[in-house]
């Protein structure tokens, strides 16, 4: 019996995509869109808690109140943003959540909470912050980050399907 002749292998196509077995995404490419959106929105939420949420003027005096100083809701916005960043970092460190906690559900719950917290602060100015009579750029940044977090939760859920 004669052994078959081996056909020399063709050089690999440079356009071929190599997939990483863990994530089923092209190797060497940035993380999936939902994960990037989660990271960016969490970072923006955390940073926006230290920006000016309210502005006002008194007798020759301009004031600005940071989100952190607006009470419990400002601190919760920071914690939600921090939790979103930690969630992405734990995934990068290959630490998995328990099977009962799906990441898109955790992200969706956190971003819904952040959106509600920021919307409460957009609609009402706490009485102890008077003469603050206007909303600052930081509050609008927080609202944009919270809405971006909602989009991240939706994208992550669609990526899992």
C-alpha positions in Angstrom: 0.0 0.0 0.0 1.4 3.3 -1.0 1.1 6.4 1.3 -0.7 9.3 -0.2 1.3 12.3 -1.4 0.9 15.3 0.8 -0.3 18.4 -0.9 1.7 21.4 0.3 -0.5 23.7 2.3 -1.3 27.0 0.8 -0.2 30.1 2.8 -3.0 31.3 5.0 -5.2 34.1 3.6 -4.2 37.4 5.2 -7.9 38.4 5.3 -8.9 35.3 7.3 -10.3 36.0 10.7 -8.9 34.1 13.7 -11.4 33.6 16.5 -10.6 33.4 20.1 -12.3 30.4 21.7 -13.4 32.2 24.8 -15.4 35.0 23.4 -16.1 34.1 19.8 -14.8 37.4 18.5 -11.9 38.2 16.3 -8.6 37.7 18.2 -6.7 40.9 18.8 -9.7 43.1 18.3 -11.2 45.4 21.0 -13.9 44.0 23.2 -17.4 43.8 21.9 -19.4 47.0 21.4 -21.7 46.4 24.5 -18.7 45.9 26.8 -17.1 49.1 25.5 -20.3 51.1 25.9 -20.7 49.7 29.4 -17.1 50.8 30.3 -17.5 54.3 28.8 -20.9 54.9 30.4 -19.7 53.7 33.8 -16.7 55.9 33.7 -18.7 58.9 32.6 -21.3 58.3 35.4 -18.5 58.0 38.0 -16.7 61.2 36.9 -19.9 63.2 36.4 -20.7 62.9 40.1 -17.8 65.3 40.6 -18.9 67.9 38.1 -21.2 70.8 38.6 -24.8 69.7 38.7 -26.4 73.0 39.8 -25.5 76.6 39.4 -26.8 79.8 41.0 -25.9 83.3 41.9 -26.2 85.2 45.1 -25.1 88.7 46.1 -22.1 89.0 43.6 -21.4 85.4 44.0 -21.6 82.5 41.6 -22.0 79.0 43.0 -21.8 75.5 41.6 -22.8 72.4 43.4 -21.2 69.1 42.6 -23.3 66.0 42.1 -21.5 64.4 45.1 -22.8 67.2 47.3 -26.5 66.9 46.3 -27.2 64.1 48.8 -27.6 60.4 48.6 -28.6 60.3 44.9 -25.4 62.0 43.8 -23.4 59.4 45.7 -25.5 56.6 44.3 -24.8 57.8 40.7 -21.1 57.6 41.4 -21.5 54.1 42.9 -23.5 52.8 39.9 -20.9 54.2 37.5 -18.1 52.6 39.6 -20.0 49.3 39.7 -20.3 49.3 35.9 -16.6 49.8 35.5 -15.8 47.1 38.1 -18.2 44.7 36.2 -16.2 45.2 33.0 -12.9 44.8 34.8 -13.9 41.6 36.4 -14.9 40.2 33.0 -11.4 41.2 31.7 -9.9 39.4 34.7 -11.9 36.3 33.7 -14.0 36.4 36.8 -17.4 35.1 36.0 -20.6 36.1 37.7 -22.8 33.4 39.2 -24.9 31.6 36.5 -28.1 33.1 38.0 -26.8 36.7 37.4 -26.5 37.3 33.7 -24.3 40.3 32.9 -26.8 42.0 30.6 -29.4 41.9 33.3 -27.0 43.3 35.9 -26.0 46.1 33.5 -29.7 46.8 32.7 -30.6 47.0 36.3 -27.7 49.3 37.2 -28.4 51.6 34.3 -32.1 51.8 35.0 -31.3 52.8 38.6 -28.8 55.5 37.4 -31.3 56.9 34.9 -33.9 57.2 37.6 -31.5 58.8 40.1 -30.3 61.4 37.5 -33.9 62.1 36.3 -34.9 62.9 39.8 -32.1 65.4 40.1 -32.9 66.9 36.7 -36.6 67.5 37.7 -36.0 68.7 41.3 -33.4 70.9 42.9 -32.9 70.0 46.6 -34.1 72.8 48.9 -30.9 73.0 50.9 -29.0 73.9 47.7 -30.7 77.3 47.2 -29.9 79.8 45.6 -29.1 77.2 43.0 -31.5 78.1 40.3 -30.1 76.4 37.2 -28.8 73.0 36.1 -25.1 72.7 35.3 -23.3 70.9 32.5 -22.4 68.0 34.8 -26.1 67.1 35.3 -26.6 66.9 31.6 -23.4 64.8 31.3 -24.8 62.4 33.9 -28.1 62.1 32.0 -26.3 61.4 28.8 -24.1 58.8 30.5 -27.1 57.1 32.1 -28.9 56.9 28.7 -25.7 55.6 27.2 -25.7 52.9 29.9 -29.3 52.0 28.9 -28.0 51.6 25.3 -25.1 49.5 26.6 -27.5 47.1 28.4 -29.6 46.7 25.3 -26.6 46.0 23.1 -25.1 43.5 25.6 -28.5 41.7 25.7 -28.6 41.5 21.9 -25.0 40.3 21.8 -25.8 37.4 24.1 -28.7 36.2 21.9 
